[in-house]
Amino acid sequence: MHITVEPSDDHAVLHLRGEFDTYYCPLLQEEVDGIRRTGVHNIVLNLRMVKFINSTALGAIIKASKALSSDGGKLTISRPSAFCKDIIEKVGLDRVVSVFDTDEDAIGSFQRKKAESLVAEGEEFEDDKSSVLFTLTDQNRLDHFIAEVKAKNPVHGHAFGKNWNGVGRMSGLDENGLRFTWNGGKTDLNVFDMGQMLAVGTELSVKFRLPLLKRGYCEAAVEIDLLEERADGVKVGAVFTQIDDETRDAVRQYAKDMAFLKEELRKATDK
């Protein structure tokens, strides 16, 4: 990764180019510390040309933001690449570091008399909430709850059948299993029926994303071991019963990354 510094009297814009991973974190820290020593405490990170960023690099950005805040300054991000923007939003970094579409807007934020709080009152970091696609392994059980419902497939938009997938929202993931919520989609099932359909012991085929590590969906088989009915749907906990070693290793690293980012965001938002 290369960093080009565009200095000004009361701020600096850092243009990052390349892949921002663990190896280059000291480089960012060196540039930020050098700028701070000149008495400038407002910095824009232009990520337009950054095609990859990992969790350690996100932690380095949080660390730089906290250091500048302690000086009475501010760190902002401008023009993030599509990859960076997706990751930033998924892990919640934009709750701590403001993101702007242009350098000019980012610079303009330094001039505001009342800067917005870094994190909304009472808001906490949450694990990634990407979609979880799931279907019942037992086709007969699936037919009983789904096939008779007058609805459309929420993923593909055609009539329900063997290719039906429910679309849940990830609420937790580790090497042992995953947790997600489901509001029934377009099935018209009530909460009780959703609970019956996804009862403890039910086997599912699931697909989920690991946005920091792998492209596309990972696949696994799970068995539900937790079911909680809520007013707007159900919360499901499931343990992996079949998952390949590569995916399990990726899940293990993902959980480690999320724990790291959660701790860094907690530190950054401590009053």
JOHUVEN-V977045 format. One record per residue. N is the residue number from 0. RES is the residue in one letter. SS is DSSP state (hx for helix, st for strand, lp for the rest). OMEGA is omega in radians with two decimals (* if undefined). D_FIRST is the distance of its C-alpha to the first C-alpha in Angstrom with 1 decimal. Layout:
n->N res->RES ss->SS omega->OMEGA d_first->D_FIRST
n->N res->RES ss->SS omega->OMEGA d_first->D_FIRST
This chain:
n->0 res->M ss->lp omega->3.08 d_first->0.0
n->1 res->H ss->st omega->3.11 d_first->3.8
n->2 res->I ss->st omega->3.05 d_first->6.8
n->3 res->T ss->st omega->-3.09 d_first->10.2
n->4 res->V ss->st omega->3.06 d_first->13.3
n->5 res->E ss->st omega->-3.02 d_first->16.4
n->6 res->P ss->st omega->3.02 d_first->19.2
n->7 res->S ss->lp omega->-3.06 d_first->22.7
n->8 res->D ss->lp omega->-3.04 d_first->25.8
n->9 res->D ss->lp omega->3.11 d_first->25.4
n->10 res->H ss->lp omega->3.06 d_first->21.9
n->11 res->A ss->st omega->3.07 d_first->18.3
n->12 res->V ss->st omega->3.10 d_first->15.8
n->13 res->L ss->st omega->3.11 d_first->12.1
n->14 res->H ss->st omega->-3.13 d_first->10.3
n->15 res->L ss->st omega->-3.11 d_first->6.9
n->16 res->R ss->st omega->3.09 d_first->5.5
n->17 res->G ss->st omega->3.14 d_first->4.5
n->18 res->E ss->st omega->-3.08 d_first->5.5
n->19 res->F ss->st omega->3.12 d_first->6.1
n->20 res->D ss->lp omega->-3.04 d_first->8.5
n->21 res->T ss->hx omega->-3.07 d_first->10.8
n->22 res->Y ss->hx omega->-3.03 d_first->9.1
n->23 res->Y ss->hx omega->3.12 d_first->6.7
n->24 res->C ss->hx omega->3.10 d_first->9.8
n->25 res->P ss->hx omega->3.12 d_first->11.4
n->26 res->L ss->hx omega->3.10 d_first->8.9
n->27 res->L ss->hx omega->-3.13 d_first->9.7
n->28 res->Q ss->hx omega->3.13 d_first->13.3
n->29 res->E ss->hx omega->-3.14 d_first->13.6
n->30 res->E ss->hx omega->-3.13 d_first->12.8
n->31 res->V ss->hx omega->3.13 d_first->15.2
n->32 res->D ss->hx omega->3.12 d_first->17.8
n->33 res->G ss->hx omega->3.11 d_first->17.8
n->34 res->I ss->hx omega->3.12 d_first->18.6
n->35 res->R ss->hx omega->-3.14 d_first->21.2
n->36 res->R ss->hx omega->3.10 d_first->22.9
n->37 res->T ss->lp omega->-3.14 d_first->23.6
n->38 res->G ss->lp omega->3.10 d_first->25.5
n->39 res->V ss->lp omega->-3.03 d_first->23.2
n->40 res->H ss->lp omega->3.06 d_first->22.9
n->41 res->N ss->st omega->-3.06 d_first->21.8
n->42 res->I ss->st omega->3.02 d_first->18.1
n->43 res->V ss->st omega->3.01 d_first->16.7
n->44 res->L ss->st omega->3.09 d_first->13.3
n->45 res->N ss->st omega->-3.05 d_first->12.9
n->46 res->L ss->st omega->-3.08 d_first->11.2
n->47 res->R ss->st omega->-3.06 d_first->12.6
n->48 res->M ss->st omega->3.09 d_first->9.7
n->49 res->V ss->st omega->-3.05 d_first->8.3
n->50 res->K ss->st omega->3.12 d_first->10.1
n->51 res->F ss->st omega->3.08 d_first->10.1
n->52 res->I ss->st omega->-3.13 d_first->10.5
n->53 res->N ss->lp omega->-3.03 d_first->12.9
n->54 res->S ss->hx omega->3.13 d_first->15.7
n->55 res->T ss->hx omega->3.10 d_first->14.4
n->56 res->A ss->hx omega->3.08 d_first->11.6
n->57 res->L ss->hx omega->3.08 d_first->14.5
n->58 res->G ss->hx omega->3.11 d_first->16.5
n->59 res->A ss->hx omega->3.09 d_first->14.2
n->60 res->I ss->hx omega->3.09 d_first->14.7
n->61 res->I ss->hx omega->3.14 d_first->18.4
n->62 res->K ss->hx omega->3.12 d_first->18.6
n->63 res->A ss->hx omega->3.12 d_first->17.2
n->64 res->S ss->hx omega->-3.13 d_first->19.7
n->65 res->K ss->hx omega->3.13 d_first->22.5
n->66 res->A ss->hx omega->3.14 d_first->22.0
n->67 res->L ss->hx omega->3.10 d_first->22.1
n->68 res->S ss->hx omega->3.12 d_first->25.1
n->69 res->S ss->hx omega->3.08 d_first->26.9
n->70 res->D ss->lp omega->-3.06 d_first->26.7
n->71 res->G ss->lp omega->-3.13 d_first->28.3
n->72 res->G ss->lp omega->-3.05 d_first->25.1
n->73 res->K ss->st omega->3.02 d_first->22.9
n->74 res->L ss->st omega->3.07 d_first->19.4
n->75 res->T ss->st omega->3.08 d_first->19.1
n->76 res->I ss->st omega->3.09 d_first->16.7
n->77 res->S ss->st omega->3.02 d_first->17.1
n->78 res->R ss->lp omega->-3.14 d_first->16.8
n->79 res->P ss->lp omega->3.06 d_first->15.0
n->80 res->S ss->lp omega->-3.12 d_first->14.5
n->81 res->A ss->hx omega->3.14 d_first->17.4
n->82 res->F ss->hx omega->-3.12 d_first->15.6
n->83 res->C ss->hx omega->-3.13 d_first->14.4
n->84 res->K ss->hx omega->-3.14 d_first->17.8
n->85 res->D ss->hx omega->-3.13 d_first->19.6
n->86 res->I ss->hx omega->-3.14 d_first->18.1
n->87 res->I ss->hx omega->-3.13 d_first->18.5
n->88 res->E ss->hx omega->-3.09 d_first->22.1
n->89 res->K ss->hx omega->-3.11 d_first->22.9
n->90 res->V ss->hx omega->3.11 d_first->22.1
n->91 res->G ss->lp omega->3.14 d_first->23.6
n->92 res->L ss->hx omega->-3.14 d_first->20.8
n->93 res->D ss->hx omega->3.02 d_first->22.1
n->94 res->R ss->hx omega->-3.09 d_first->25.2
n->95 res->V ss->lp omega->-3.13 d_first->23.6
n->96 res->V ss->lp omega->-3.11 d_first->21.0
n->97 res->S ss->st omega->-3.12 d_first->22.3
n->98 res->V ss->st omega->-3.10 d_first->20.6
n->99 res->F ss->st omega->-3.13 d_first->21.6
n->100 res->D ss->lp omega->-3.11 d_first->21.6
n->101 res->T ss->lp omega->3.05 d_first->21.1
n->102 res->D ss->hx omega->-3.09 d_first->19.8
n->103 res->E ss->hx omega->3.12 d_first->23.5
n->104 res->D ss->hx omega->3.13 d_first->24.7
n->105 res->A ss->hx omega->3.12 d_first->22.1
n->106 res->I ss->hx omega->-3.14 d_first->23.3
n->107 res->G ss->hx omega->-3.13 d_first->26.9
n->108 res->S ss->hx omega->3.13 d_first->26.7
n->109 res->F ss->lp omega->-3.05 d_first->26.5
n->110 res->Q ss->lp omega->-3.10 d_first->29.9
n->111 res->R ss->lp omega->-3.10 d_first->31.7
n->112 res->K ss->lp omega->-3.12 d_first->34.5
n->113 res->K ss->lp omega->3.13 d_first->34.3
n->114 res->A ss->lp omega->3.11 d_first->30.8
n->115 res->E ss->lp omega->3.10 d_first->30.9
n->116 res->S ss->lp omega->3.13 d_first->30.8
n->117 res->L ss->lp omega->3.14 d_first->27.5
n->118 res->V ss->lp omega->3.14 d_first->29.3
n->119 res->A ss->lp omega->-3.11 d_first->32.7
n->120 res->E ss->lp omega->3.09 d_first->35.6
n->121 res->G ss->lp omega->-3.10 d_first->36.2
n->122 res->E ss->lp omega->-3.11 d_first->33.1
n->123 res->E ss->lp omega->3.08 d_first->31.3
n->124 res->F ss->lp omega->3.08 d_first->28.2
n->125 res->E ss->lp omega->3.08 d_first->29.2
n->126 res->D ss->lp omega->3.12 d_first->27.8
n->127 res->D ss->lp omega->-3.11 d_first->26.4
n->128 res->K ss->lp omega->3.07 d_first->29.3
n->129 res->S ss->lp omega->-3.14 d_first->28.4
n->130 res->S ss->st omega->2.98 d_first->31.4
n->131 res->V ss->st omega->3.09 d_first->33.4
n->132 res->L ss->st omega->-3.10 d_first->35.6
n->133 res->F ss->st omega->3.01 d_first->38.7
n->134 res->T ss->st omega->3.13 d_first->42.0
n->135 res->L ss->st omega->3.11 d_first->45.1
n->136 res->T ss->lp omega->-3.14 d_first->45.6
n->137 res->D ss->lp omega->-3.09 d_first->49.3
n->138 res->Q ss->hx omega->3.13 d_first->50.1
n->139 res->N ss->hx omega->3.11 d_first->53.6
n->140 res->R ss->hx omega->3.09 d_first->52.3
n->141 res->L ss->hx omega->3.13 d_first->49.8
n->142 res->D ss->hx omega->-3.09 d_first->52.7
n->143 res->H ss->hx omega->-3.07 d_first->54.8
n->144 res->F ss->hx omega->-2.97 d_first->52.4
n->145 res->I ss->hx omega->-2.94 d_first->50.5
n->146 res->A ss->hx omega->-3.09 d_first->52.5
n->147 res->E ss->lp omega->-3.12 d_first->55.4
n->148 res->V ss->lp omega->3.12 d_first->53.4
n->149 res->K ss->lp omega->-3.08 d_first->53.5
n->150 res->A ss->lp omega->-3.13 d_first->49.8
n->151 res->K ss->st omega->3.09 d_first->46.8
n->152 res->N ss->lp omega->-3.08 d_first->43.8
n->153 res->P ss->lp omega->3.14 d_first->41.1
n->154 res->V ss->lp omega->-3.02 d_first->38.4
n->155 res->H ss->lp omega->3.05 d_first->40.1
n->156 res->G ss->lp omega->3.10 d_first->42.8
n->157 res->H ss->lp omega->-3.07 d_first->45.7
n->158 res->A ss->st omega->3.12 d_first->48.6
n->159 res->F ss->lp omega->3.12 d_first->48.1
n->160 res->G ss->lp omega->-3.08 d_first->48.4
n->161 res->K ss->lp omega->-3.10 d_first->46.9
n->162 res->N ss->lp omega->-3.11 d_first->43.4
n->163 res->W ss->lp omega->3.01 d_first->43.5
n->164 res->N ss->lp omega->2.93 d_first->40.5
n->165 res->G ss->st omega->3.13 d_first->40.5
n->166 res->V ss->st omega->3.10 d_first->37.5
n->167 res->G ss->st omega->3.11 d_first->36.8
n->168 res->R ss->st omega->-3.10 d_first->34.1
n->169 res->M ss->st omega->3.05 d_first->32.2
n->170 res->S ss->st omega->3.10 d_first->33.1
n->171 res->G ss->st omega->-3.12 d_first->32.0
n->172 res->L ss->st omega->3.00 d_first->30.7
n->173 res->D ss->st omega->-3.03 d_first->30.8
n->174 res->E ss->lp omega->-3.12 d_first->31.5
n->175 res->N ss->lp omega->-3.10 d_first->35.2
n->176 res->G ss->st omega->-3.12 d_first->35.3
n->177 res->L ss->st omega->3.11 d_first->34.5
n->178 res->R ss->st omega->3.13 d_first->36.1
n->179 res->F ss->st omega->3.07 d_first->36.4
n->180 res->T ss->st omega->-3.13 d_first->38.7
n->181 res->W ss->st omega->-3.12 d_first->40.7
n->182 res->N ss->lp omega->3.11 d_first->42.9
n->183 res->G ss->lp omega->3.14 d_first->44.7
n->184 res->G ss->lp omega->-3.13 d_first->43.0
n->185 res->K ss->lp omega->-3.09 d_first->45.6
n->186 res->T ss->lp omega->-3.06 d_first->48.0
n->187 res->D ss->lp omega->3.07 d_first->50.4
n->188 res->L ss->lp omega->3.02 d_first->50.7
n->189 res->N ss->lp omega->-3.06 d_first->51.8
n->190 res->V ss->hx omega->3.14 d_first->50.2
n->191 res->F ss->hx omega->-3.13 d_first->53.0
n->192 res->D ss->hx omega->3.06 d_first->52.5
n->193 res->M ss->hx omega->3.12 d_first->48.8
n->194 res->G ss->hx omega->3.10 d_first->49.6
n->195 res->Q ss->hx omega->-3.13 d_first->52.1
n->196 res->M ss->hx omega->-3.08 d_first->49.7
n->197 res->L ss->lp omega->-3.12 d_first->46.9
n->198 res->A ss->lp omega->3.09 d_first->49.3
n->199 res->V ss->lp omega->-3.11 d_first->48.4
n->200 res->G ss->lp omega->3.13 d_first->48.5
n->201 res->T ss->lp omega->3.14 d_first->47.4
n->202 res->E ss->st omega->-3.11 d_first->45.0
n->203 res->L ss->st omega->2.85 d_first->42.1
n->204 res->S ss->st omega->-3.06 d_first->39.5
n->205 res->V ss->st omega->3.00 d_first->36.3
n->206 res->K ss->st omega->-3.10 d_first->32.9
n->207 res->F ss->st omega->-3.08 d_first->30.0
n->208 res->R ss->st omega->2.96 d_first->26.2
n->209 res->L ss->lp omega->-2.93 d_first->23.4
n->210 res->P ss->lp omega->-3.13 d_first->20.8
n->211 res->L ss->lp omega->-2.96 d_first->18.0
n->212 res->L ss->lp omega->-3.02 d_first->18.8
n->213 res->K ss->lp omega->3.06 d_first->20.8
n->214 res->R ss->lp omega->3.10 d_first->21.6
n->215 res->G ss->lp omega->-3.07 d_first->25.2
n->216 res->Y ss->st omega->2.95 d_first->28.0
n->217 res->C ss->st omega->-3.12 d_first->28.9
n->218 res->E ss->st omega->3.12 d_first->32.7
n->219 res->A ss->st omega->3.00 d_first->35.1
n->220 res->A ss->st omega->-3.11 d_first->38.8
n->221 res->V ss->st omega->3.02 d_first->39.9
n->222 res->E ss->st omega->-3.09 d_first->43.1
n->223 res->I ss->st omega->3.10 d_first->43.7
n->224 res->D ss->st omega->3.12 d_first->44.7
n->225 res->L ss->st omega->3.09 d_first->44.5
n->226 res->L ss->st omega->-3.13 d_first->45.8
n->227 res->E ss->st omega->3.11 d_first->46.2
n->228 res->E ss->st omega->3.13 d_first->48.0
n->229 res->R ss->st omega->-3.11 d_first->46.9
n->230 res->A ss->lp omega->-3.07 d_first->48.3
n->231 res->D ss->lp omega->-3.13 d_first->45.7
n->232 res->G ss->st omega->-3.12 d_first->45.1
n->233 res->V ss->st omega->3.00 d_first->44.3
n->234 res->K ss->st omega->-3.04 d_first->41.8
n->235 res->V ss->st omega->2.99 d_first->41.3
n->236 res->G ss->st omega->-3.08 d_first->40.1
n->237 res->A ss->st omega->3.13 d_first->39.9
n->238 res->V ss->st omega->3.12 d_first->39.2
n->239 res->F ss->st omega->3.03 d_first->37.6
n->240 res->T ss->st omega->3.09 d_first->40.4
n->241 res->Q ss->st omega->-3.14 d_first->38.4
n->242 res->I ss->lp omega->-3.08 d_first->34.7
n->243 res->D ss->lp omega->-3.03 d_first->32.9
n->244 res->D ss->hx omega->-3.13 d_first->31.2
n->245 res->E ss->hx omega->3.14 d_first->27.7
n->246 res->T ss->hx omega->3.12 d_first->28.1
n->247 res->R ss->hx omega->3.10 d_first->29.6
n->248 res->D ss->hx omega->3.12 d_first->26.8
n->249 res->A ss->hx omega->3.10 d_first->24.3
n->250 res->V ss->hx omega->3.13 d_first->26.7
n->251 res->R ss->hx omega->3.13 d_first->26.9
n->252 res->Q ss->hx omega->3.12 d_first->23.1
n->253 res->Y ss->hx omega->3.14 d_first->23.1
n->254 res->A ss->hx omega->3.11 d_first->26.0
n->255 res->K ss->hx omega->3.11 d_first->24.2
n->256 res->D ss->hx omega->-3.12 d_first->21.1
n->257 res->M ss->hx omega->3.10 d_first->23.6
n->258 res->A ss->hx omega->3.12 d_first->25.6
n->259 res->F ss->hx omega->-3.12 d_first->22.6
n->260 res->L ss->hx omega->3.11 d_first->21.7
n->261 res->K ss->hx omega->3.14 d_first->25.4
n->262 res->E ss->hx omega->3.12 d_first->25.8
n->263 res->E ss->hx omega->3.10 d_first->22.9
n->264 res->L ss->hx omega->3.09 d_first->24.3
n->265 res->R ss->hx omega->3.12 d_first->27.8
n->266 res->K ss->hx omega->-3.08 d_first->26.8
n->267 res->A ss->hx omega->-3.08 d_first->25.2
n->268 res->T ss->hx omega->3.07 d_first->28.4
n->269 res->D ss->lp omega->3.13 d_first->30.9
n->270 res->K ss->lp omega->* d_first->33.3
